[in-house]
C-alpha cells in the first residue's frame, strides 16, 4: 500500500468506531499522511451561556482532526498533551473546519498544529497536540 492508501484505510478504520465525531455531525473532509481536515456545523445545542459555540466543541473538533492526522500511519497514537487558544467566537450556524498538520514526528512522539476556521475563512482557534504511539495498528498485518 502507498502511504496515502495507508492513511485512507487507517482513517476509515478509525471513523467506523468514532461515535463522538459522527454524532456531533463531523465530516472527514481530507486525509493524508500526517494531515487531516474535519468540519462540523455549530448547532444551538452546542451554544454556551453567551450564545456562542461552547469552547469544548471547538476543542473536540480540533482534537478529532489531531487524532486522524497522528493515526494516519497505521500505528495507534493517543494524545499526550493538548492546548487550545480561542481567537474569536464560533457562532450558531457556523461551519467550522479543523485542519491538522504534522509539525514533528520522531520515535513515538509527534507534534501537530490544528487551525480552526469558519466558513468565511476567519481564524477561530489554534490547537497544538502532542501525540504518543502505543501498541497496536488499525489495519490487520
Secondary structure as the mmCIF struct_conf table of DSSP 4:
data_model
#
loop_
_struct_conf.conf_type_id
_struct_conf.id
_struct_conf.beg_label_comp_id
_struct_conf.beg_label_asym_id
_struct_conf.beg_label_seq_id
_struct_conf.end_label_comp_id
_struct_conf.end_label_asym_id
_struct_conf.end_label_seq_id
HELX_RH_AL_P HELX_RH_AL_P1 UNK A 3 UNK A 16
TURN_TY1_P TURN_TY1_P1 UNK A 17 UNK A 17
HELX_RH_AL_P HELX_RH_AL_P2 UNK A 19 UNK A 23
TURN_TY1_P TURN_TY1_P2 UNK A 24 UNK A 25
STRN STRN1 UNK A 27 UNK A 32
TURN_TY1_P TURN_TY1_P3 UNK A 33 UNK A 34
STRN STRN2 UNK A 35 UNK A 41
HELX_LH_PP_P HELX_LH_PP_P1 UNK A 42 UNK A 43
HELX_RH_3T_P HELX_RH_3T_P1 UNK A 44 UNK A 46
STRN STRN3 UNK A 47 UNK A 47
TURN_TY1_P TURN_TY1_P4 UNK A 49 UNK A 50
BEND BEND1 UNK A 51 UNK A 51
STRN STRN4 UNK A 52 UNK A 53
HELX_RH_AL_P HELX_RH_AL_P3 UNK A 55 UNK A 70
TURN_TY1_P TURN_TY1_P5 UNK A 71 UNK A 73
BEND BEND2 UNK A 74 UNK A 75
STRN STRN5 UNK A 77 UNK A 86
BEND BEND3 UNK A 88 UNK A 88
STRN STRN6 UNK A 91 UNK A 91
TURN_TY1_P TURN_TY1_P6 UNK A 92 UNK A 93
STRN STRN7 UNK A 95 UNK A 106
TURN_TY1_P TURN_TY1_P7 UNK A 107 UNK A 108
STRN STRN8 UNK A 109 UNK A 117
TURN_TY1_P TURN_TY1_P8 UNK A 119 UNK A 120
STRN STRN9 UNK A 123 UNK A 133
BEND BEND4 UNK A 135 UNK A 135
BEND BEND5 UNK A 138 UNK A 139
#
